[in-house]
């Protein structure tokens, strides 16, 4: 990660110019009481009315100059902070995208959304208007004190004593609010997670009549968020009135002690007027200290959380000098592969060899480790033992781009983006997939028949996660997406579970024309019966392996599954399969 100091150094020239504009604007502001002093002393008291026009013109000039330099200053701060916020958000999102799947297993979506949005926004503010006001408050206070001591050193002692008191209160408030801000941010992330999960799964909520439960769950988190904000408000309410009291008392003491000096002839009435104006001018920087310390504390807390994410490293990394295959043919080999995750043995001693263009079927009960084989093949995780080879090369020696780009995956949990069907099918290869290839893939997946009935056809926009489409329609679009990529390896992870038998049979028939190495994970016999080899997993180990015919003869798990699924279609006399049903 590039530290925040990197961005500040990168735009130092812009900050320097903005700082110069701030100084000029503040100096002009501080010159204004000097004009007031001359109006009182020379025009009103001494009667030099001929000076009035020039003094009034000077006030107008000061006002215009201050407006121009203030505008330039704010424009620069806004522009620079926008660039820093945009670049930081881009780097953070890119970094998150590059992390391994295991990171997302441990972090929920709502929390990551809060980091990318809310925390970056706070840093954006800190490098923008908060920094601008800190500069302005500091310069304003310094120049105001200079003019105060120039006018009356004895009167200037009063604000000099007051300033450290106000600064101490600001530091005290920042210390008390820092931890609270951090807790508020964490609770905000949890609240986002609850809301995001509930809205994404609203159909499930309604199907199980869980609206009341989910509302109470949300209200519980909302109450905690409310309590933390109230805690923050109580701290602020206790301390902020002291700022207001001090800033109101200061001008009063200035007039009281300054008035005595005027009576004694130690200072002029104009000097007292200018000094009173300075004391009023120094009030708002004191009031701003509390607000700025709050915003700054929140920004630092956000920066700490963002740095924590940047400190995360991908467990799956690219090799320093990856092997680049001239052509990926699609030969896959698992050689005594074992996989352990969080202390649990997921796969143990898995070995098989799949020649390019051949098909392997993988079956087993839920949790047997079927999908883990695909996760290892795509290097979402690395095997604990053994090796996985692609065209004879260990996949750890290949670039992730070539490895994953050589595999088309149809997942059991279909995810469709809120976009057109066309864009969803082209996903990942938009510039290279032609429209005729989209149509061809949809034809192979049996999706064309319902797509072409839609009013906008392939340009139909589907809702979030494919809302409005049936489970079978979503699966067919997902299969079309995989086929359109035309990769040497095709993986189907229980991809036809939501389809009727007839549609599944048509898709299986179409897949025989696809020239690719196929890995088919399924619970249905019909999906794997034509595979060159079928392996049966149980508790992460290969229990059975063979072809459809040899596994039936073994009368094990595969045979029992076959009987359970198709027993009604077996002839009593010859025990023959009714292949038309398969």
C-alpha positions in Angstrom: 0.0 0.0 0.0 1.1 3.6 -0.7 0.9 5.4 2.6 -1.1 8.6 2.9 2.2 10.5 3.0 2.8 9.2 -0.6 -0.3 11.1 -1.8 0.5 14.2 0.2 4.0 14.3 -1.3 2.6 13.6 -4.8 0.4 16.7 -4.6 2.7 18.9 -2.4 2.8 21.6 -5.0 -1.0 21.9 -5.1 -1.1 22.0 -1.3 1.7 24.6 -1.2 -0.2 26.9 -3.6 -3.4 26.4 -1.7 -1.5 27.2 1.5 -0.2 30.4 -0.1 -3.8 31.4 -1.1 -4.9 30.7 2.5 -2.2 32.9 3.9 -3.1 35.8 1.5 -6.8 35.4 2.3 -6.2 35.4 6.0 -3.8 38.4 5.8 -6.4 40.3 3.9 -9.0 39.4 6.6 -6.6 40.5 9.3 -6.0 43.9 7.5 -9.7 44.7 7.7 -9.7 45.6 11.4 -6.8 48.0 10.6 -9.1 49.8 8.2 -11.8 49.9 10.9 -9.3 51.4 13.3 -8.5 54.2 10.8 -12.1 54.9 10.2 -12.7 55.3 14.0 -9.6 57.3 14.8 -9.0 59.4 11.7 -12.5 59.8 10.2 -14.8 59.8 13.2 -12.6 61.2 15.9 -10.2 63.4 14.0 -12.8 64.3 11.3 -10.7 63.5 8.3 -13.7 62.7 6.1 -11.6 62.9 2.9 -10.1 59.5 3.9 -13.5 57.8 4.1 -13.9 56.9 0.4 -10.4 55.4 0.2 -10.9 53.5 3.4 -14.3 52.1 2.2 -12.7 51.3 -1.2 -10.0 49.4 0.7 -12.7 47.3 2.5 -14.2 46.5 -0.9 -10.8 45.5 -2.3 -10.1 43.3 0.8 -13.5 41.6 0.4 -13.0 40.9 -3.3 -9.4 39.7 -2.8 -10.4 37.4 0.1 -13.3 36.0 -2.0 -10.9 35.2 -5.0 -8.2 33.6 -2.9 -10.7 31.7 -0.8 -12.3 30.3 -3.9 -9.0 29.2 -5.4 -7.9 27.6 -2.1 -11.2 25.6 -1.7 -11.1 24.6 -5.4 -7.5 23.2 -5.0 -8.3 21.3 -1.8 -11.5 19.8 -3.3 -9.7 18.8 -6.5 -6.7 17.2 -4.7 -8.8 15.4 -2.0 -11.1 14.0 -4.8 -8.1 12.7 -6.6 -6.6 11.1 -3.4 -9.9 9.6 -2.4 -10.5 8.2 -5.9 -7.0 6.7 -6.2 -7.1 5.3 -2.7 -10.5 3.7 -3.3 -9.2 2.3 -6.6 -6.1 0.8 -5.0 -8.1 -0.6 -2.1 -10.7 -2.2 -4.4 -7.9 -3.6 -6.6 -6.1 -5.0 -3.6 -9.3 -6.7 -2.3 -9.9 -8.2 -5.8 -6.3 -9.6 -5.7 -6.8 -11.4 -2.3 -7.4 -15.1 -2.1 -10.8 -16.7 -1.6 -9.8 -17.5 2.0 -9.9 -13.8 2.8 -13.5 -13.5 1.7 -14.4 -16.6 3.7 -13.3 -14.7 6.8 -14.7 -11.2 6.0 -18.3 -10.4 5.3 -19.5 -8.2 2.4 -21.0 -5.4 4.5 -17.7 -4.8 6.3 -15.8 -4.6 3.1 -18.3 -2.3 1.6 -18.0 0.0 4.6 -14.2 0.0 4.2 -14.4 0.8 0.5 -17.1 3.5 0.9 -17.3 5.1 4.3 -13.7 4.8 5.5 -12.3 6.2 2.2 -14.9 9.0 2.4 -13.5 10.0 5.8 -9.9 10.1 4.5 -11.2 12.0 1.5 -12.7 14.6 3.9 -9.5 14.7 6.0 -7.3 15.5 2.9 -9.9 18.0 1.8 -11.9 20.4 3.8 -10.6 19.2 7.2 -7.0 19.8 6.2 -8.0 23.1 4.6 -9.6 24.3 7.8 -6.7 23.1 10.0 -4.4 25.2 7.8 -6.7 28.1 8.0 -7.3 27.9 11.7 -3.6 27.7 12.4 -2.6 30.6 10.1 -5.6 32.6 11.2 -4.8 32.2 14.9 -1.1 33.0 14.3 -1.7 36.1 12.3 -4.5 37.3 14.6 -2.2 37.0 17.6 0.6 38.9 15.7 -1.8 41.8 15.0 -3.1 41.7 18.6 0.4 42.0 20.1 1.2 44.7 17.6 -1.8 46.7 18.8 -1.6 46.0 22.5 0.7 43.5 24.1 -1.1 43.7 27.5 -4.5 43.0 26.0 -3.0 40.2 23.8 -2.1 38.3 27.0 -5.9 37.4 27.4 -6.3 35.4 24.2 -2.8 33.9 24.7 -3.9 32.4 28.0 -7.2 31.2 26.6 -5.8 29.4 23.5 -3.9 26.6 25.4 -7.1 26.0 27.5 -9.1 25.6 24.3 -6.4 23.4 22.8 -6.4 21.2 25.9 -10.1 20.7 25.7 -9.9 19.8 22.0 -7.2 17.1 22.7 -9.3 15.8 25.6 -12.4 15.5 23.4 -10.4 13.8 20.6 -9.1 11.2 23.0 -12.5 10.4 24.3 -14.1 10.3 20.9 -11.4 8.3 19.1 -12.4 4.9 20.4 -16.1 5.7 20.1 -15.6 6.6 16.4 -13.9 3.3 15.8 -16.8 1.4 17.5 -19.3 3.4 15.4 -17.5 2.4 12.2 -17.4 -1.3 13.2 -21.1 -1.2 14.1 -21.9 0.6 10.8 -20.2 -2.3 9.0 -22.3 -4.9 10.8 -25.4 -2.9 10.1 -24.5 -2.8 6.4 -24.0 -6.6 6.4 -27.4 -7.3 8.0 -29.2 -4.9 5.5 -27.3 -6.3 2.5 -28.0 -9.9 3.4 -31.6 -9.2 4.1 -32.2 -7.3 0.9 -30.3 -9.9 -1.2 -32.3 -12.7 0.3 -35.6 -10.9 0.5 -37.4 -13.8 -1.3 -36.1 -16.3 1.1 -37.2 -14.1 4.0 -40.7 -13.8 2.6 -40.9 -17.5 1.7 -40.3 -18.4 5.3 -42.3 -15.5 6.8 -39.2 -14.2 8.6 -40.0 -10.5 8.1 -40.6 -9.9 11.8 -37.5 -11.8 12.8 -35.3 -10.0 10.3 -36.8 -6.6 11.3 -36.0 -7.3 15.0 -32.5 -8.4 14.0 -31.9 -5.2 12.1 -33.4 -3.1 14.9 -31.1 -4.8 17.4 -28.0 -3.7 15.4 -29.6 -0.3 14.7 -30.1 0.2 18.5 -26.4 -0.5 19.1 -25.5 1.9 16.4 -27.9 4.5 17.9 -26.4 3.9 21.4 -22.9 4.5 20.2 -23.9 7.7 18.4 -25.6 8.8 21.6 -22.5 8.1 23.5 -20.5 10.2 21.1 -23.1 13.0 21.5 -22.9 12.9 25.3 -19.1 13.4 25.2 -19.5 16.2 22.7 -22.3 17.8 24.7 -20.3 17.7 27.9 -17.2 19.4 26.4 -18.5 21.6 23.6 -20.3 24.2 25.8 -16.9 25.0 27.3 -15.8 26.1 23.9 -18.8 28.3 23.4 -18.5 29.8 26.9 -14.8 30.7 26.4 -15.4 32.2 23.0 -18.2 34.4 24.4 -16.2 35.5 27.4 -13.1 36.5 25.5 -14.6 39.6 23.6 -16.2 40.6 26.9 -12.9 40.6 28.8 -11.2 42.4 25.9 -13.8 45.2 25.9 -13.7 45.4 29.7 -9.9 45.7 30.1 -9.4 47.5 26.8 -12.1 50.1 27.8 -10.1 50.9 30.9 -7.0 51.5 28.8 -8.9 53.8 26.5 -10.2 55.8 29.4 -6.6 56.0 30.7 -5.4 57.1 27.3 -3.1 54.1 26.9 -4.7 53.0 23.6 -7.0 54.8 21.2 -10.7 53.9 20.7 -9.8 52.7 17.2 -7.3 50.3 18.6 -9.9 48.9 20.9 -12.3 48.5 18.0 -9.7 46.7 16.0 -8.7 44.5 18.9 -12.3 43.6 19.6 -12.7 42.7 16.0 -9.6 40.5 16.2 -10.9 38.8 19.4 -14.2 38.1 17.5 -12.2 36.9 14.6 -10.2 34.5 16.7 -13.4 33.0 18.2 -14.4 30.8 15.2 -11.0 29.0 15.0 -11.4 28.0 18.6 -15.0 26.7 18.0 -13.7 24.8 14.9 -11.1 22.9 17.0 -13.7 20.6 18.4 -15.2 19.7 15.0 -11.9 19.3 13.3 -10.6 17.1 16.1 -13.6 14.9 15.7 -13.3 14.6 11.9 -9.6 14.0 12.2 -10.0 11.3 14.8 -12.6 9.5 12.6 -10.2 9.8 9.6 -7.3 8.3 11.5 -9.6 5.4 12.7 -10.7 4.8 9.1 -7.0 4.9 7.9 -6.1 2.3 10.5 -8.8 -0.1 9.2 -7.9 0.4 5.6 -4.2 -0.2 6.4 -5.2 -3.4 8.0 -6.8 -4.6 4.8 -3.8 -3.5 2.8 -1.6 -5.5 5.2 -3.5 -8.6 4.1 -1.6 -10.7 1.6 -2.9 -13.1 -1.0 -2.2 -16.7 0.0 -2.4 -17.7 -3.6 0.4 -15.9 -5.4 1.8 -15.8 -8.9 5.2 -17.6 -9.4 8.1 -15.2 -10.0 8.9 -16.7 -13.4 5.7 -18.5 -14.5 5.7 -21.1 -17.1 3.7 -19.9 -20.1 2.2 -22.7 -22.2 2.2 -22.0 -26.0 -1.1 -23.9 -26.1 -3.2 -25.3 -23.4 -4.5 -28.7 -24.5 -6.4 -29.5 -21.4 -4.8 -32.6 -19.8 -5.4 -32.6 -16.1 -3.8 -34.8 -13.5 -4.2 -35.0 -9.7 -1.3 -36.8 -8.1 -1.9 -37.9 -4.5 -3.6 -34.6 -3.6 -4.7 -33.9 -0.1 -6.4 -30.7 1.2 -6.8 -29.4 4.7 -8.8 -26.3 5.6 -8.9 -24.8 9.1 -7.8 -28.1 10.6 -10.4 -30.2 8.7 -9.4 -32.8 6.2 -11.4 -32.0 3.0 -9.6 -34.3 0.5 -7.2 -37.2 1.1 -4.9 -38.8 -1.5 -6.9 -37.9 -4.6 -5.3 -39.2 -7.8 -6.7 -39.3 -11.4 -5.5 -38.5 -14.9 -7.7 -36.9 -17.4 -6.4 -36.8 -21.0 -7.2 -33.8 -23.2 -10.6 -34.0 -24.7 -11.8 -36.7 -22.3 -14.5 -36.5 -19.7 -14.5 -37.4 -16.0 -17.6 -37.5 -13.8 -17.4 -36.9 -10.0 -20.2 -38.0 -7.7 -20.7 -38.3 -4.0 -22.8 -37.1 -1.1 -23.0 -33.5 -0.1 -19.8 -32.4 1.6 -17.8 -35.3 0.1 -15.3 -32.8 -1.4 -16.5 -32.6 -5.0 -16.4 -28.9 -5.4 -13.1 -28.7 -3.5 -11.5 -30.5 -6.4 -12.5 -27.6 -8.7 -11.4 -25.0 -6.1 -7.9 -26.7 -6.1 -7.8 -26.9 -9.9 -8.5 -23.2 -10.3 -6.1 -22.4 -7.4 -8.7 -20.8 -5.2 -6.8 -22.7 -2.6 -3.5 -24.7 -2.7 -3.3 -28.4 -2.0 -1.8 -29.3 1.3 0.0 -32.3 -0.2 0.5 -33.7 -3.7 0.5 -31.8 -7.0 -2.0 -30.9 -9.7 -0.7 -30.8 -13.3 -2.1 -29.1 -16.4 -0.5 -30.4 -19.6 2.2 -31.9 -17.4 3.1 -28.7 -15.6 2.4 -28.1 -11.9 -0.4 -25.4 -11.8 1.7 -23.6 -9.1 4.2 -22.9 -11.8 1.6 -21.4 -14.2 0.3 -17.8 -14.2 -3.1 -17.5 -12.6 -4.3 -15.7 -15.7 -3.4 -18.5 -18.0 -4.6 -21.2 -15.6 -8.0 -19.7 -14.8 -8.4 -18.4 -18.4 -8.2 -21.9 -19.6 -11.1 -23.1 -17.5 -14.8 -22.4 -18.0 -16.7 -23.0 -14.9 -20.5 -23.4 -14.5 -21.1 -23.2 -10.7 -24.0 -24.7 -8.8 -24.8 -21.3 -7.3 -25.4 -19.3 -10.4 -24.5 -15.6 -10.2 -25.8 -13.3 -12.9 -25.1 -9.6 -13.0 -27.7 -6.9 -13.4 -27.1 -6.4 -17.1 -28.2 -7.7 -20.4 -28.2 -11.4 -21.2 -25.7 -10.6 -23.9 -23.2 -9.1 -21.4 -23.7 -11.9 -18.9 -22.8 -14.5 -21.6 -19.8 -12.5 -22.7 -18.6 -12.1 -19.1 -14.8 -12.1 -18.9 -14.3 -12.1 -22.7 -16.5 -9.2 -23.9 -14.1 -7.8 -26.5 -13.4 -11.2 -28.1 -16.8 -13.0 -28.0 -18.8 -12.2 -31.1 -22.6 -12.1 -31.2 -22.9 -15.2 -33.3 -20.8 -17.1 -30.7 -23.3 -15.9 -28.0 -26.2 -17.2 -30.0 -24.3 -20.5 -30.7 -23.6 -21.0 -27.0 -27.2 -20.2 -26.1 -28.3 -22.8 -28.6 -26.0 -25.5 -27.1 -27.2 -24.7 -23.6 -30.9 -24.8 -24.7 -31.2 -21.1 -23.6 -32.0 -19.7 -27.0 -35.6 -21.0 -26.9 -36.6 -18.8 -24.0 -34.2 -15.9 -24.7 -35.6 -15.4 -28.3 -39.2 -15.3 -26.9 -38.3 -12.2 -24.8 -39.2 -8.8 -26.2 -35.6 -7.6 -26.3 -34.1 -11.0 -26.9 -30.4 -11.0 -26.0 -30.5 -7.4 -25.0 -33.0 -8.1 -22.3 -31.8 -6.7 -19.0 -32.1 -9.2 -16.1 -32.4 -8.0 -12.5 -29.9 -8.4 -9.7 -28.7 -12.1 -9.5 -31.0 -13.0 -12.3 -34.3 -12.0 -10.6 -37.2 -12.8 -12.8 -35.7 -15.9 -14.3 -36.3 -19.4 -13.2 -33.5 -21.5 -11.7 -33.3 -23.6 -14.8 -33.1 -20.5 -17.1 -30.3 -19.0 -14.9 -28.4 -22.3 -15.2 -28.8 -22.4 -19.0 -27.5 -18.8 -19.3 -24.6 -19.8 -17.0 -23.8 -22.8 -19.2 -23.9 -20.5 -22.3 -21.5 -18.2 -20.6 -19.0 -21.0 -20.1 -19.4 -22.4 -23.6 -18.9 -18.9 -25.2 -15.4 -18.7 -23.7 -14.4 -21.8 -25.7 -11.7 -22.8 -23.3 -9.9 -26.2 -23.4 -11.4 -27.2 -20.0 -15.0 -27.1 -19.2 -16.2 -27.7 -15.6 -19.9 -28.3 -14.8 -20.5 -28.2 -11.0 -24.0 -29.7 -10.6 -25.0 -27.3 -13.4 -28.2 -29.0 -14.5 -29.8 -29.6 -11.1 -32.6 -27.2 -11.7 -33.4 -28.5 -15.2 -36.1 -31.0 -16.2 -34.9 -34.4 -17.5 -35.7 -33.6 -21.1 -33.8 -30.3 -21.2 -30.9 -31.9 -19.3 -30.8 -34.7 -21.9 -30.7 -32.2 -24.8 -27.8 -30.3 -23.1 -25.9 -33.5 -22.4 -26.3 -34.4 -26.1 -25.1 -30.9 -27.1 -22.0 -31.2 -24.9 -20.8 -34.2 -26.7 -20.1 -31.9 -29.7 -18.0 -29.6 -27.5 -14.3 -30.3 -28.0 -12.9 -29.7 -24.5 -11.8 -31.6 -21.5 -14.8 -31.9 -19.3 -15.1 -32.3 -15.5 -18.7 -33.0 -14.5 -19.8 -32.8 -10.9 -23.3 -34.1 -10.5 -25.8 -35.9 -8.3 -27.7 -37.3 -11.3 -26.5 -40.5 -13.1 -27.7 -39.0 -16.4 -25.1 -36.2 -16.2 -22.0 -38.5 -15.8 -23.0 -41.9 -17.3 -21.2 -41.1 -20.6 -18.0 -40.0 -18.9 -14.7 -41.8 -19.8 -14.2 -42.3 -16.1 -16.4 -41.7 -13.0 -15.1 -41.4 -9.5 -17.2 -41.6 -6.3 -16.1 -39.5 -3.3 -16.8 -40.3 0.3 -15.5 -38.2 3.1 -12.8 -36.7 0.8 -11.5 -40.0 -0.5 -12.1 -41.9 -3.7 -14.4 -44.8 -2.8 -15.2 -46.1 -6.3 -14.0 -45.4 -9.8 -14.7 -46.8 -13.3 -17.1 -46.4 -16.2 -20.8 -46.5 -15.9 -21.0 -50.2 -16.7 -18.2 -51.3 -14.4 -19.6 -49.3 -11.5 -23.0 -50.8 -11.9 -21.4 -54.3 -11.7 -19.7 -53.4 -8.4 -23.1 -52.7 -6.9 -21.8 -50.0 -4.6 -22.7 -46.4 -4.1 -23.1 -45.7 -7.8 -25.3 -48.7 -8.3 -27.5 -47.7 -5.3 -27.8 -44.2 -6.7 -28.8 -45.6 -10.0 -31.4 -47.7 -8.5 -32.8 -44.8 -6.4 -33.0 -42.5 -9.5 -34.0 -44.9 -12.2 -35.3 -48.1 -10.6 -38.8 -47.4 -11.9 -37.5 -47.4 -15.5 -35.7 -50.8 -15.3 -37.4 -53.7 -17.0 -38.4 -56.5 -14.6 -37.6 -59.2 -17.1 -34.2 -58.2 -18.5 -33.1 -55.5 -16.0 -32.4 -53.3 -19.0 -32.0 -49.6 -18.9 -34.5 -47.5 -20.7 -31.8 -45.4 -22.3 -34.2 -42.9 -23.8 -34.9 -41.7 -20.3 -31.3 -41.1 -19.7 
